[in-house]
Amino acid sequence: MLQPRIPVNPLPTGLVTPLVQPTPLPAADVEPAASVPAPAPVAPARTTVQLTPGSVLALAAGGGAVVLVVGAVLVSMLLAVAITGASIAVVAVVLRLLVRDMQKGR
């Protein structure tokens, strides 16, 4: 039941036979080469981008805004780490004082 079943090809010849045999066209049906349409024009690979002074100003303003936002996020994360570190240091000092007082028996 759980054994794999491999399909078997009865005649593995490797030859490919076409389904329809091509038939040659009669000489009267062949069109002259002059009526062959010209190939379509190919678009250039690179398009040029033209920057106007307004678009340059908009790009500079956008870049400045991104820098300010990323800077604000990084500074806020650094501030959060600094506040957490300071509060842990204060808690450690208080716990040290409490443990010392308990050992003295006060």
DOROMAR-252549 format. One record per residue: residue number from 1; residue in three letters; chain; x, y, z of N, C-alpha, C, CB in turn. Coordinates in steps of 0.1 Angstrom, whole numbers, always signed. Glycine has a CB too. Example, Ala and Ser with C-alpha at 12.3 -4.5 7.8 and 13.67 -1.06 7.14 Angstrom:
2
(1 Ala A (+132 -57 +78) (+123 -45 +78) (+132 -33 +78) (+113 -45 +90))
(2 Ser A (+128 -22 +71) (+137 -11 +71) (+129 +0 +79) (+141 -6 +57))
//
This chain:
106
(1 Met A (+8 -12 +0) (+0 +0 +0) (+9 +13 +0) (-9 +0 +12))
(2 Leu A (+20 +13 +7) (+28 +25 +8) (+40 +24 -1) (+32 +26 +23))
(3 Gln A (+41 +15 -10) (+52 +14 -19) (+50 +24 -31) (+53 +0 -25))
(4 Pro A (+60 +31 -35) (+59 +40 -46) (+56 +33 -59) (+71 +49 -47))
(5 Arg A (+48 +39 -67) (+45 +33 -80) (+51 +42 -91) (+29 +32 -82))
(6 Ile A (+60 +37 -99) (+67 +44 -109) (+60 +41 -122) (+82 +40 -110))
(7 Pro A (+56 +51 -130) (+49 +48 -143) (+59 +43 -152) (+43 +61 -149))
(8 Val A (+55 +33 -161) (+64 +27 -170) (+60 +31 -184) (+62 +11 -169))
(9 Asn A (+70 +35 -192) (+68 +39 -206) (+70 +26 -214) (+79 +50 -210))
(10 Pro A (+60 +22 -221) (+61 +9 -229) (+72 +9 -239) (+48 +6 -235))
(11 Leu A (+74 +20 -246) (+84 +21 -257) (+93 +33 -255) (+77 +21 -271))
(12 Pro A (+103 +32 -247) (+112 +44 -245) (+122 +46 -257) (+119 +43 -232))
(13 Thr A (+117 +50 -268) (+126 +51 -280) (+133 +65 -280) (+118 +50 -293))
(14 Gly A (+128 +75 -275) (+134 +88 -275) (+131 +96 -288) (+149 +87 -273))
(15 Leu A (+124 +90 -297) (+120 +97 -309) (+107 +105 -308) (+119 +87 -321))
(16 Val A (+107 +117 -313) (+95 +125 -313) (+90 +125 -327) (+99 +140 -308))
(17 Thr A (+77 +121 -328) (+70 +122 -341) (+60 +133 -341) (+64 +108 -344))
(18 Pro A (+60 +141 -351) (+50 +152 -351) (+36 +146 -353) (+53 +162 -362))
(19 Leu A (+26 +154 -348) (+13 +149 -350) (+7 +151 -364) (+4 +157 -340))
(20 Val A (+11 +162 -370) (+7 +165 -384) (+19 +166 -393) (-2 +178 -384))
(21 Gln A (+19 +159 -404) (+30 +160 -413) (+29 +173 -422) (+30 +147 -423))
(22 Pro A (+39 +181 -423) (+38 +193 -430) (+37 +190 -445) (+51 +202 -428))
(23 Thr A (+29 +197 -452) (+28 +196 -467) (+33 +208 -474) (+13 +193 -471))
(24 Pro A (+41 +206 -485) (+46 +218 -492) (+35 +226 -498) (+57 +214 -502))
(25 Leu A (+37 +239 -498) (+27 +248 -505) (+29 +248 -520) (+28 +263 -499))
(26 Pro A (+19 +249 -527) (+21 +251 -542) (+27 +264 -545) (+7 +250 -550))
(27 Ala A (+34 +264 -557) (+42 +276 -561) (+33 +288 -563) (+50 +273 -573))
(28 Ala A (+21 +287 -567) (+12 +298 -570) (+8 +305 -557) (-1 +293 -577))
(29 Asp A (+8 +299 -545) (+3 +305 -533) (+14 +313 -526) (-2 +295 -523))
(30 Val A (+26 +312 -531) (+38 +319 -524) (+37 +334 -528) (+51 +313 -528))
(31 Glu A (+38 +343 -518) (+37 +357 -520) (+51 +363 -523) (+30 +365 -508))
(32 Pro A (+52 +373 -530) (+65 +379 -532) (+71 +385 -520) (+65 +390 -543))
(33 Ala A (+84 +386 -519) (+91 +391 -507) (+88 +406 -505) (+106 +389 -509))
(34 Ala A (+84 +413 -515) (+81 +428 -513) (+70 +431 -503) (+79 +434 -526))
(35 Ser A (+61 +421 -502) (+49 +424 -493) (+52 +420 -479) (+37 +416 -499))
(36 Val A (+64 +416 -475) (+67 +413 -462) (+68 +426 -454) (+81 +405 -460))
(37 Pro A (+60 +427 -443) (+60 +439 -435) (+74 +442 -428) (+49 +439 -424))
(38 Ala A (+77 +454 -427) (+90 +458 -421) (+90 +455 -406) (+93 +473 -423))
(39 Pro A (+101 +452 -400) (+101 +449 -385) (+97 +462 -377) (+114 +443 -381))
(40 Ala A (+91 +460 -366) (+87 +471 -358) (+99 +478 -352) (+77 +466 -346))
(41 Pro A (+99 +491 -351) (+110 +498 -345) (+112 +494 -330) (+109 +513 -346))
(42 Val A (+125 +493 -326) (+128 +489 -313) (+130 +501 -304) (+141 +480 -312))
(43 Ala A (+124 +501 -292) (+125 +513 -283) (+139 +513 -278) (+115 +512 -272))
(44 Pro A (+145 +525 -275) (+158 +526 -269) (+158 +519 -255) (+163 +540 -268))
(45 Ala A (+170 +513 -252) (+171 +505 -240) (+170 +514 -228) (+184 +498 -240))
(46 Arg A (+176 +526 -228) (+176 +535 -217) (+167 +548 -220) (+190 +540 -213))
(47 Thr A (+159 +552 -210) (+152 +564 -212) (+159 +575 -204) (+137 +562 -207))
(48 Thr A (+158 +587 -209) (+165 +598 -202) (+156 +604 -192) (+170 +608 -212))
(49 Val A (+161 +608 -181) (+153 +615 -170) (+157 +629 -170) (+154 +608 -156))
(50 Gln A (+148 +638 -172) (+151 +652 -172) (+147 +658 -158) (+144 +660 -184))
(51 Leu A (+156 +664 -152) (+153 +670 -139) (+152 +685 -140) (+165 +667 -128))
(52 Thr A (+141 +690 -136) (+138 +704 -136) (+143 +710 -122) (+123 +708 -139))
(53 Pro A (+144 +723 -121) (+148 +728 -107) (+138 +725 -97) (+150 +743 -108))
(54 Gly A (+125 +724 -100) (+115 +721 -90) (+116 +706 -86) (+101 +723 -96))
(55 Ser A (+119 +697 -95) (+120 +683 -91) (+133 +681 -83) (+120 +674 -104))
(56 Val A (+144 +688 -86) (+156 +687 -78) (+153 +692 -64) (+167 +695 -84))
(57 Leu A (+146 +703 -63) (+142 +708 -50) (+134 +698 -42) (+135 +722 -51))
(58 Ala A (+124 +692 -49) (+115 +682 -42) (+123 +670 -38) (+104 +678 -52))
(59 Leu A (+133 +666 -46) (+141 +654 -42) (+150 +658 -30) (+150 +650 -54))
(60 Ala A (+155 +670 -30) (+164 +674 -18) (+155 +675 -6) (+171 +687 -21))
(61 Ala A (+143 +680 -7) (+135 +681 +5) (+130 +668 +10) (+122 +690 +2))
(62 Gly A (+127 +659 +1) (+123 +645 +5) (+135 +638 +11) (+119 +637 -8))
(63 Gly A (+147 +639 +6) (+159 +633 +12) (+161 +639 +26) (+171 +635 +3))
(64 Gly A (+160 +652 +27) (+162 +658 +40) (+152 +653 +50) (+161 +673 +39))
(65 Ala A (+139 +651 +46) (+129 +647 +55) (+132 +632 +59) (+115 +647 +48))
(66 Val A (+136 +624 +50) (+140 +610 +54) (+151 +610 +64) (+144 +602 +41))
(67 Val A (+161 +618 +62) (+172 +618 +71) (+168 +623 +85) (+183 +628 +66))
(68 Leu A (+159 +633 +85) (+154 +638 +98) (+146 +627 +105) (+146 +650 +96))
(69 Val A (+137 +620 +98) (+129 +610 +104) (+137 +599 +110) (+118 +605 +94))
(70 Val A (+147 +594 +101) (+155 +583 +106) (+164 +587 +117) (+164 +578 +94))
(71 Gly A (+169 +599 +117) (+177 +604 +128) (+169 +605 +141) (+182 +618 +125))
(72 Ala A (+156 +610 +140) (+148 +611 +152) (+145 +597 +158) (+134 +618 +149))
(73 Val A (+142 +587 +149) (+140 +574 +154) (+152 +568 +161) (+135 +564 +143))
(74 Leu A (+164 +570 +155) (+176 +565 +161) (+179 +571 +175) (+188 +566 +152))
(75 Val A (+177 +585 +175) (+180 +592 +188) (+170 +587 +198) (+179 +607 +185))
(76 Ser A (+158 +585 +195) (+148 +581 +205) (+151 +567 +210) (+134 +581 +199))
(77 Met A (+156 +558 +201) (+160 +545 +206) (+172 +545 +215) (+163 +536 +194))
(78 Leu A (+182 +554 +211) (+193 +556 +220) (+189 +561 +234) (+204 +565 +213))
(79 Leu A (+180 +571 +234) (+175 +577 +246) (+168 +566 +255) (+166 +589 +243))
(80 Ala A (+160 +558 +248) (+153 +547 +256) (+163 +537 +262) (+144 +539 +247))
(81 Val A (+174 +534 +255) (+184 +525 +260) (+191 +532 +272) (+194 +521 +250))
(82 Ala A (+194 +545 +270) (+201 +552 +281) (+193 +553 +294) (+205 +566 +276))
(83 Ile A (+180 +556 +292) (+171 +557 +304) (+170 +543 +311) (+157 +562 +300))
(84 Thr A (+169 +533 +303) (+167 +519 +308) (+180 +516 +316) (+165 +509 +297))
(85 Gly A (+192 +519 +310) (+204 +516 +317) (+206 +524 +330) (+216 +519 +308))
(86 Ala A (+202 +536 +330) (+203 +544 +342) (+193 +539 +353) (+200 +559 +339))
(87 Ser A (+181 +535 +349) (+172 +531 +359) (+176 +517 +365) (+157 +529 +353))
(88 Ile A (+182 +509 +357) (+187 +496 +362) (+199 +498 +371) (+192 +487 +350))
(89 Ala A (+207 +508 +369) (+218 +512 +378) (+213 +517 +391) (+227 +522 +371))
(90 Val A (+203 +525 +391) (+197 +530 +403) (+191 +518 +411) (+186 +541 +400))
(91 Val A (+184 +509 +405) (+178 +498 +411) (+188 +489 +418) (+169 +490 +402))
(92 Ala A (+200 +487 +410) (+210 +479 +416) (+216 +485 +428) (+221 +477 +405))
(93 Val A (+218 +499 +428) (+224 +505 +440) (+214 +504 +452) (+226 +520 +437))
(94 Val A (+201 +506 +450) (+191 +505 +460) (+191 +491 +466) (+177 +509 +455))
(95 Leu A (+191 +481 +457) (+191 +467 +462) (+204 +464 +469) (+190 +457 +450))
(96 Arg A (+215 +469 +465) (+227 +467 +473) (+227 +473 +487) (+239 +473 +465))
(97 Leu A (+221 +485 +488) (+219 +491 +501) (+210 +483 +510) (+215 +505 +500))
(98 Leu A (+199 +478 +504) (+189 +470 +512) (+196 +457 +516) (+177 +467 +503))
(99 Val A (+203 +450 +508) (+210 +437 +512) (+220 +440 +523) (+216 +431 +499))
(100 Arg A (+227 +451 +522) (+237 +454 +532) (+230 +457 +546) (+246 +466 +528))
(101 Asp A (+219 +464 +545) (+212 +467 +557) (+206 +454 +563) (+201 +477 +555))
(102 Met A (+201 +445 +555) (+196 +432 +560) (+207 +424 +567) (+189 +424 +549))
(103 Gln A (+219 +425 +561) (+230 +417 +567) (+235 +423 +580) (+242 +416 +557))
(104 Lys A (+234 +436 +582) (+237 +442 +595) (+227 +440 +605) (+240 +457 +593))
(105 Gly A (+215 +436 +602) (+205 +434 +611) (+197 +446 +615) (+210 +428 +624))
(106 Arg A (+196 +456 +607) (+188 +468 +611) (+174 +466 +608) (+193 +480 +604))
//
